[in-house]
Amino acid sequence: MHWQVKDFHSAGAVEYYSPATCSLELTNCTLRNNPNTAMKIMLGQAKTVCAWIDCDMIDVHYKKDPKFTPPDIKNMDKYKYNPRKHRHWFTKRQTNVDDKDLKKMFTNSRAIYGRVN
């Protein structure tokens, strides 16, 4: 698994980042998904990309950089998306957080966290 980043301002340029080698910092985020595609997956069709995060900016932090510090996630919620279980983004505390706006989000390994405000 890699994090896919699409830049729609640069003719849809796509880059992939390994969770093992970097952490992403996203600014001004909105959680999005395609509920129709998610429902098809929930009913047994093959998984395909049907959720994403819109954001204004992404900073890539490489773990090998001597200045790298992992994100402090202890006061953040873990955001999840698995169309086999739910047709929407969710957290431990909220069952549906589709279209939620978050000021900052961070990847930590294969998980994504957002500030609790």
FENWO-V908327 format. One record per run of one state. SS is the DSSP state (2 for helix, 1 for strand, 0 for the rest). FROM is the first residue (numbers start at 1). LEN is the number of residues. Records with the same first field share a line. If there is no record, write none. Layout:
SS=FROM-LEN  FROM-LEN
This chain:
0=1-1  8-5  19-3  34-1  43-8  63-13  81-9  91-10  109-2  116-2
1=2-6  13-6  22-12  51-12  76-5  90-1  101-8  111-5
2=35-8
